[in-house]
Amino acid sequence: MFKRVIWWATGATMGAAGSAWAQRKVKRKVQRTVARYTPPAVRDRVTGRARDLADELRSAVDEGRTAQDERAEELRSRFQAPKRR
């Protein structure tokens, strides 16, 4: 009889501890998720990504213009008619 009481108490303790652990884990996950989707957090993520995209776009345009200027200069020097006197 005494063994049953010990095992029952052990099971009840483990069940309560497991429930408390799971509750804390779920609570933390919910809090993190809620904090991530508040309007200021969403605004900050969107503005950050928009700035990154704008920087990449500026860089690509600059690179394209540089390549265009180099190619134009190459073509001018290659196909320029000799000057008449």
C-alpha positions as a LaTeX table, in Angstrom:
\begin{tabular}{lrrr}
\hline
Residue & $x$ (\AA) & $y$ (\AA) & $z$ (\AA) \\
\hline
Met1 & 0.00 & 0.00 & 0.00 \\
Phe2 & 2.83 & 2.37 & 0.87 \\
Lys3 & 4.39 & 1.81 & $-2.61$ \\
Arg4 & 1.18 & 2.92 & $-4.29$ \\
Val5 & 1.11 & 6.15 & $-2.31$ \\
Ile6 & 4.72 & 6.91 & $-3.20$ \\
Trp7 & 4.17 & 6.21 & $-6.91$ \\
Trp8 & 0.92 & 8.15 & $-6.91$ \\
Ala9 & 2.62 & 11.16 & $-5.26$ \\
Thr10 & 5.56 & 10.90 & $-7.68$ \\
Gly11 & 3.20 & 10.82 & $-10.66$ \\
Ala12 & 1.17 & 13.74 & $-9.36$ \\
Thr13 & 4.33 & 15.77 & $-8.74$ \\
Met14 & 5.72 & 15.00 & $-12.18$ \\
Gly15 & 2.38 & 15.85 & $-13.78$ \\
Ala16 & 2.16 & 19.18 & $-11.96$ \\
Ala17 & 5.77 & 20.03 & $-12.80$ \\
Gly18 & 5.26 & 19.11 & $-16.46$ \\
Ser19 & 2.11 & 21.19 & $-16.64$ \\
Ala20 & 3.83 & 24.19 & $-15.09$ \\
Trp21 & 6.79 & 23.84 & $-17.47$ \\
Ala22 & 4.50 & 23.59 & $-20.51$ \\
Gln23 & 2.44 & 26.57 & $-19.34$ \\
Arg24 & 5.57 & 28.74 & $-18.96$ \\
Lys25 & 6.84 & 27.63 & $-22.37$ \\
Val26 & 3.53 & 28.44 & $-24.10$ \\
Lys27 & 3.24 & 31.77 & $-22.29$ \\
Arg28 & 6.73 & 32.84 & $-23.42$ \\
Lys29 & 6.03 & 31.81 & $-27.00$ \\
Val30 & 2.75 & 33.74 & $-27.06$ \\
Gln31 & 4.38 & 36.84 & $-25.57$ \\
Arg32 & 7.19 & 36.75 & $-28.14$ \\
Thr33 & 4.72 & 36.31 & $-30.98$ \\
Val34 & 2.49 & 39.13 & $-29.75$ \\
Ala35 & 5.50 & 41.43 & $-29.33$ \\
Arg36 & 6.66 & 40.59 & $-32.84$ \\
Tyr37 & 3.38 & 41.61 & $-34.43$ \\
Thr38 & 2.67 & 44.86 & $-32.61$ \\
Pro39 & 2.31 & 47.82 & $-34.96$ \\
Pro40 & 5.67 & 49.42 & $-34.03$ \\
Ala41 & 7.54 & 46.12 & $-34.48$ \\
Val42 & 5.93 & 45.48 & $-37.86$ \\
Arg43 & 6.63 & 49.06 & $-38.93$ \\
Asp44 & 10.29 & 48.75 & $-37.95$ \\
Arg45 & 10.73 & 45.47 & $-39.86$ \\
Val46 & 9.02 & 46.81 & $-42.96$ \\
Thr47 & 10.98 & 50.07 & $-42.97$ \\
Gly48 & 14.24 & 48.20 & $-42.44$ \\
Arg49 & 13.55 & 45.89 & $-45.37$ \\
Ala50 & 12.46 & 48.81 & $-47.55$ \\
Arg51 & 15.70 & 50.65 & $-46.78$ \\
Asp52 & 17.74 & 47.55 & $-47.59$ \\
Leu53 & 15.87 & 47.15 & $-50.88$ \\
Ala54 & 16.38 & 50.83 & $-51.74$ \\
Asp55 & 20.11 & 50.52 & $-51.03$ \\
Glu56 & 20.38 & 47.43 & $-53.24$ \\
Leu57 & 18.43 & 49.16 & $-56.01$ \\
Arg58 & 20.66 & 52.26 & $-55.83$ \\
Ser59 & 23.73 & 50.07 & $-55.97$ \\
Ala60 & 22.42 & 48.17 & $-58.99$ \\
Val61 & 21.56 & 51.39 & $-60.83$ \\
Asp62 & 25.01 & 52.84 & $-60.11$ \\
Glu63 & 26.67 & 49.66 & $-61.31$ \\
Gly64 & 24.56 & 49.68 & $-64.48$ \\
Arg65 & 25.38 & 53.31 & $-65.23$ \\
Thr66 & 29.09 & 52.69 & $-64.75$ \\
Ala67 & 28.98 & 49.70 & $-67.09$ \\
Gln68 & 26.99 & 51.75 & $-69.62$ \\
Asp69 & 29.51 & 54.60 & $-69.54$ \\
Glu70 & 32.44 & 52.20 & $-69.94$ \\
Arg71 & 30.82 & 50.45 & $-72.89$ \\
Ala72 & 29.87 & 53.77 & $-74.54$ \\
Glu73 & 33.45 & 54.98 & $-74.23$ \\
Glu74 & 34.74 & 51.72 & $-75.69$ \\
Leu75 & 32.38 & 51.96 & $-78.66$ \\
Arg76 & 33.23 & 55.63 & $-79.24$ \\
Ser77 & 36.94 & 54.91 & $-79.30$ \\
Arg78 & 36.49 & 51.88 & $-81.54$ \\
Phe79 & 34.12 & 53.32 & $-84.13$ \\
Gln80 & 34.86 & 57.02 & $-84.11$ \\
Ala81 & 35.48 & 58.31 & $-87.63$ \\
Pro82 & 38.84 & 59.86 & $-88.19$ \\
Lys83 & 38.73 & 63.65 & $-88.10$ \\
Arg84 & 38.94 & 65.45 & $-91.44$ \\
Arg85 & 41.27 & 68.36 & $-91.87$ \\
\hline
\end{tabular}
